[in-house]
Amino acid sequence: MRTQLRPALVSVLAWTILLGFVFPGLVTLVANILFPFQAHGSLIVRNGRVVGSELIGQSFTLPIYFHPRPSAAGNGYDPTSSGGTNLAPTTDKLINGVHHGPKATDNFDGMKDLATAYRQENNLPSTMPLPTDAVTRSGSGLDPDISVENALLQADRVAKARGVEVSRVRRLIHDYTQPRQFGILGEPRVNVLRLNLALDRLYPVTKRQ
């Protein structure tokens, strides 16, 4: 019994130290040396204050800002309630929504509602096709990026609200477009937080709308 118990305990202790302390500590050390920005949460700091992370989306609703894709995380972009709708693509609730009560929790905007709202806020024709990310929620509910097409469709609204030429806003979108990862993964995208911070820096507005 003792001959079997001792090596078992030593083995458990050794692997616990190795995998529970040494390995995580080594990974943390290497990450802090080689990738300090990513290792600390990809936090974006402005004027000495953390304004967000480029990995976690935020809700922007004012017309002077680009808006992110819809979110099903909590009340929208709640990092403590990350998640999607878990609804099938053909579900009536996902397409048409549910509206049957005075409380926000009683209602759910379907893709048709989101499409109507998107076209109205961006002054688009009612029959104009929209990019998928404009009317669908991401799996995490915290997607920080939007498609280039989505950003370009919002450019006129943002330019008008800020009183600048739309060509400048479109150029800014181009400047902040991130290519496919490694040239093959995903699609070109625009980080909403970084783009909105650039707008505030280059074309500030004194009165919020």
Backbone hydrogen bonds, N-H to C=O, Kabsch-Sander energy under -0.5 kcal/mol:
donor,donor_aa,acceptor,acceptor_aa,energy
5,L,1,M,-2.5
6,R,2,R,-2.2
8,A,4,Q,-1.3
9,L,5,L,-2.6
10,V,6,R,-2.5
11,S,7,P,-2.4
12,V,8,A,-2.3
13,L,9,L,-2.6
14,A,10,V,-2.8
15,W,11,S,-2.6
16,T,12,V,-2.2
17,I,13,L,-2.3
18,L,14,A,-2.5
19,L,15,W,-3.0
20,G,16,T,-2.0
21,F,17,I,-1.4
22,V,17,I,-2.7
23,F,18,L,-3.0
25,G,21,F,-2.1
26,L,22,V,-2.5
27,V,23,F,-2.6
28,T,24,P,-2.6
29,L,25,G,-2.2
30,V,26,L,-2.6
31,A,27,V,-2.6
32,N,28,T,-2.3
33,I,29,L,-1.6
34,L,30,V,-3.0
35,F,31,A,-2.5
39,A,35,F,-2.6
40,H,36,P,-1.1
41,G,38,Q,-1.7
42,S,37,F,-2.2
44,I,52,G,-3.5
45,V,43,L,-0.5
46,R,49,R,-2.9
49,R,46,R,-1.5
51,V,44,I,-2.8
52,G,44,I,-0.9
54,E,42,S,-2.2
56,I,53,S,-1.0
57,G,142,L,-2.2
60,F,58,Q,-0.6
65,Y,62,L,-1.7
74,G,72,A,-0.9
74,G,81,S,-0.6
76,G,73,A,-2.6
77,Y,141,G,-0.5
78,D,73,A,-1.4
81,S,78,D,-2.0
82,S,79,P,-0.5
83,G,140,S,-2.2
91,T,88,A,-2.0
95,I,91,T,-1.8
96,N,92,D,-3.3
97,G,92,D,-0.7
97,G,93,K,-1.3
98,V,108,F,-2.3
100,H,106,D,-0.6
106,D,103,K,-1.3
107,N,104,A,-1.2
108,F,98,V,-3.1
110,G,108,F,-0.5
111,M,94,L,-2.4
112,K,95,I,-2.4
114,L,110,G,-2.5
115,A,111,M,-2.5
116,T,112,K,-2.2
117,A,113,D,-2.5
118,Y,114,L,-2.4
119,R,115,A,-2.4
120,Q,116,T,-2.1
121,E,117,A,-2.5
122,N,118,Y,-1.5
123,N,120,Q,-1.0
124,L,119,R,-2.8
128,M,125,P,-1.5
134,A,131,P,-1.7
135,V,132,T,-1.5
136,T,132,T,-0.8
138,S,70,P,-0.9
146,I,190,V,-2.1
148,V,188,P,-0.7
151,A,147,S,-2.1
152,L,148,V,-2.5
153,L,149,E,-1.9
154,Q,150,N,-0.9
154,Q,151,A,-0.7
155,A,151,A,-0.7
155,A,152,L,-0.7
156,D,152,L,-0.5
158,V,154,Q,-2.2
159,A,155,A,-2.8
160,K,156,D,-2.4
161,A,157,R,-2.4
162,R,158,V,-1.8
163,G,159,A,-1.1
164,V,159,A,-2.2
168,R,165,E,-1.0
169,V,165,E,-1.3
170,R,166,V,-2.6
171,R,167,S,-2.0
172,L,168,R,-1.9
173,I,169,V,-2.0
174,H,170,R,-2.1
175,D,171,R,-2.3
176,Y,172,L,-1.7
177,T,174,H,-1.1
178,Q,189,R,-3.6
181,Q,185,L,-1.7
183,G,180,R,-2.1
184,I,181,Q,-1.7
185,L,181,Q,-2.7
189,R,178,Q,-2.1
190,V,146,I,-2.6
191,N,176,Y,-0.7
192,V,144,P,-2.2
192,V,190,V,-0.6
195,L,191,N,-2.2
196,N,192,V,-2.6
197,L,193,L,-2.3
198,A,194,R,-1.9
199,L,195,L,-1.9
200,D,196,N,-2.2
201,R,197,L,-1.8
202,L,198,A,-2.6
203,Y,199,L,-3.0
208,R,206,T,-0.5
